[in-house]
Amino acid sequence: MGSTGTDVKTPYTGLLGQDFTEMVKKSIGPKANPRLRRVMESFIQHMHDFAREISLTNDEWMMAVNMINEGGRMSDAKRNEGQLMCDVIGLESLVDDITSRAAAKAGESITSSAILGPFWRHDTPIRENGSTITFDTPADAQVVYMHGKVFCGSTGKPLANASVEAWQASTNGLYEQQDPRQREHNLRGKFITDSEGNYSFYCIRPTPYPVPDDGPAGKLLAMLDRHPWRPAHIHLIVQAEGCSPITTQIFDSDCKYLDNDSVFAVKDSLRVVFQPRKGDPKAKLDLEYNVSLAPESRS
């Protein structure tokens, strides 16, 4: 960043050591929220230690600030560049794993979670079960009939009126808000399960795509000499009354990027296999995917 070649700076050993860091931490007032206090004290400690360890320079610090600012300027209701920056360093996947441990400890059979990603929208329309989310389907797309049930992981009973929200990129690697040629809310839909917990819709078989290179996240990947590719996946958010919601992604088991996802989101339990579908002129592939939700914590 601020230096070139193989320069390695020695750790900072100046006057602003741990006493300075303690002073900054103690500046937090007595009325601060206890959780916020704990988070910020730890954050301040780690960031100060980090700066001293690598002898962070003004130029390097300002470069980081500018990248954060650029991510903020690019972010809106249709794209979260700041979140994508967290994704490419594995932070969102780590936080997702920390958050999901409680359900795993309970010993219930719960669908694995995965990161939200930067292209979720707040205004996804509700569509009827059995309808489609793929409009103006590209010629190179393979249409899939995706269906399944939503269950309670504790009782094993199907959950009626659960919400199954899905979104995916088109075969050109772009989500609809990135691509003026796609209609509004293409490849997005929210489906409500029936009395037996069933949902169903037509989509397309996902294809791999690169992290966008027009923002700081893509630029950071290039600076780190890393590839930008995400494996083929479909995003899901599943919610039901009385249960903890799940945000996840399901991955095509045939994709070559499963073992080196640029945002580190792949889990073995989220790999799926698309099967041939017969007798349906609308789709040549079939995907059954059942979702199990944990009961909402009462603590």
SVG drawing of the C-alpha trace seen along z (x, -y; Angstrom):
<svg xmlns="http://www.w3.org/2000/svg" viewBox="-53 -10 65 48">
<polyline fill="none" stroke="black" stroke-width="0.4" points="0.0,0.0 2.3,-2.8 5.5,-0.8 6.7,1.3 8.7,4.4 9.5,6.6 9.8,3.7 8.9,4.9 8.7,2.3 9.7,3.1 6.9,2.7 6.3,-0.7 7.9,-1.3 7.2,-5.0 5.5,-6.9 1.9,-6.0 1.9,-2.5 -0.6,-0.6 -1.0,-3.6 -2.3,-5.6 -4.7,-2.8 -6.0,-2.5 -6.7,-6.2 -8.7,-5.9 -10.7,-3.0 -11.4,-4.8 -12.9,-7.7 -16.1,-5.7 -18.6,-7.2 -20.4,-5.4 -23.8,-5.5 -22.6,-3.6 -24.4,-0.3 -22.5,2.5 -22.3,4.6 -21.2,1.6 -18.5,0.8 -17.2,4.4 -17.2,4.3 -15.5,0.9 -12.9,1.6 -11.9,4.8 -12.0,3.0 -9.8,0.1 -7.3,2.5 -7.0,4.7 -6.8,1.8 -4.2,0.0 -2.1,3.2 -2.5,3.8 -1.3,0.3 1.7,0.6 2.6,4.1 2.8,3.2 3.9,-0.4 0.9,-1.7 1.8,-4.9 -0.4,-7.9 -0.5,-7.0 -1.6,-3.4 -4.2,-4.6 -5.6,-7.2 -5.7,-4.6 -7.9,-2.3 -10.1,-5.3 -10.6,-6.1 -11.5,-2.5 -14.1,-2.5 -15.5,-5.8 -15.7,-4.5 -17.6,-1.5 -20.0,-3.7 -20.6,-5.9 -21.3,-2.9 -23.7,-1.3 -27.5,-1.7 -30.7,0.3 -29.6,2.5 -25.9,3.1 -23.9,3.2 -20.3,2.6 -19.2,2.3 -20.6,5.8 -18.8,7.1 -15.5,5.7 -16.1,7.7 -16.9,10.8 -13.7,10.9 -11.6,11.0 -13.9,13.7 -15.3,11.6 -19.0,12.1 -18.5,15.9 -16.7,15.9 -19.5,13.8 -22.1,16.1 -20.4,19.1 -20.2,17.5 -23.8,16.6 -25.0,20.0 -23.2,22.0 -26.0,21.7 -28.4,23.7 -25.8,26.3 -25.1,26.7 -28.8,27.4 -28.4,30.6 -31.2,29.9 -31.2,30.7 -31.0,27.1 -30.2,26.0 -26.7,24.4 -26.6,20.7 -24.4,18.6 -23.6,15.0 -26.3,12.6 -24.0,11.0 -24.2,7.5 -27.1,7.9 -30.2,8.6 -33.1,6.2 -35.7,5.2 -38.5,5.1 -38.6,8.6 -42.1,9.3 -44.3,12.2 -45.1,14.7 -47.4,17.7 -46.1,21.1 -45.4,22.9 -44.7,19.6 -41.4,18.4 -38.7,15.9 -36.9,16.1 -38.2,13.7 -36.7,13.1 -34.7,16.3 -31.4,16.2 -30.8,18.8 -27.9,20.4 -29.9,20.8 -31.1,24.2 -34.5,23.8 -35.0,25.5 -38.1,26.5 -37.1,25.9 -39.3,27.1 -39.3,28.5 -40.7,28.2 -39.9,26.0 -39.7,27.9 -39.3,27.1 -35.9,28.6 -37.2,29.4 -40.5,31.2 -39.9,32.2 -43.4,30.8 -43.9,28.9 -44.3,25.1 -47.2,23.4 -47.0,19.7 -43.3,19.7 -41.5,17.3 -39.0,18.6 -37.1,15.8 -34.8,16.6 -32.5,14.5 -29.7,15.3 -27.6,13.9 -28.3,14.4 -26.0,16.4 -24.0,13.3 -23.0,13.1 -25.1,10.1 -28.0,9.5 -30.9,7.6 -29.9,4.3 -26.5,4.5 -27.9,5.1 -30.2,2.7 -31.2,5.4 -32.9,7.4 -36.4,6.4 -37.0,5.2 -36.9,8.0 -35.8,10.6 -34.6,13.8 -36.1,12.8 -39.2,14.0 -40.7,14.6 -42.9,17.7 -45.3,18.6 -45.5,22.2 -48.9,24.0 -50.6,25.9 -48.1,28.8 -45.0,26.5 -44.5,26.8 -42.9,24.1 -42.1,24.3 -40.9,22.1 -39.0,22.0 -35.6,20.5 -32.4,21.2 -29.4,23.3 -26.9,20.9 -23.6,20.1 -20.3,18.9 -19.5,15.1 -16.8,12.8 -17.0,10.2 -17.5,6.9 -14.2,5.1 -15.7,1.6 -15.5,1.1 -13.0,1.4 -13.8,5.0 -12.8,6.1 -9.8,3.8 -8.6,5.3 -8.8,8.8 -6.7,7.7 -4.1,6.1 -4.0,9.4 -3.4,11.4 -6.6,13.4 -9.2,14.6 -12.6,13.0 -14.9,16.0 -17.9,17.1 -19.2,20.6 -22.6,21.1 -25.3,20.5 -28.8,19.5 -29.5,17.2 -32.3,18.0 -33.8,16.4 -36.3,18.6 -38.5,17.3 -41.5,18.6 -43.3,17.5 -41.9,18.9 -38.6,19.9 -35.2,18.2 -34.8,17.1 -32.0,18.6 -30.0,16.7 -28.2,19.2 -26.9,20.1 -27.0,23.4 -24.2,24.3 -24.1,26.4 -22.0,29.4 -20.6,29.5 -19.0,26.0 -15.2,25.8 -15.0,22.9 -16.5,24.8 -13.1,25.2 -11.9,21.7 -14.9,19.3 -13.6,15.7 -15.8,14.9 -15.3,18.2 -19.0,19.0 -19.3,22.7 -20.2,25.4 -20.4,29.1 -24.0,29.3 -25.1,26.6 -23.9,28.4 -26.8,29.6 -27.3,31.8 -29.6,30.9 -31.6,33.8 -33.2,34.4 -36.9,33.4 -39.3,35.3 -42.7,34.4 -42.4,30.7 -42.1,28.5 -41.1,25.6 -38.0,27.1 -35.4,29.8 -33.9,29.8 -35.3,30.5 -34.0,29.5 -35.7,30.5 -34.4,28.5 -35.9,28.8 -35.2,26.3 -35.2,26.9 -35.5,23.9 -34.6,23.7 -37.3,22.7 -36.9,19.1 -34.8,18.7 -36.8,17.6 -33.8,16.4"/>
</svg>
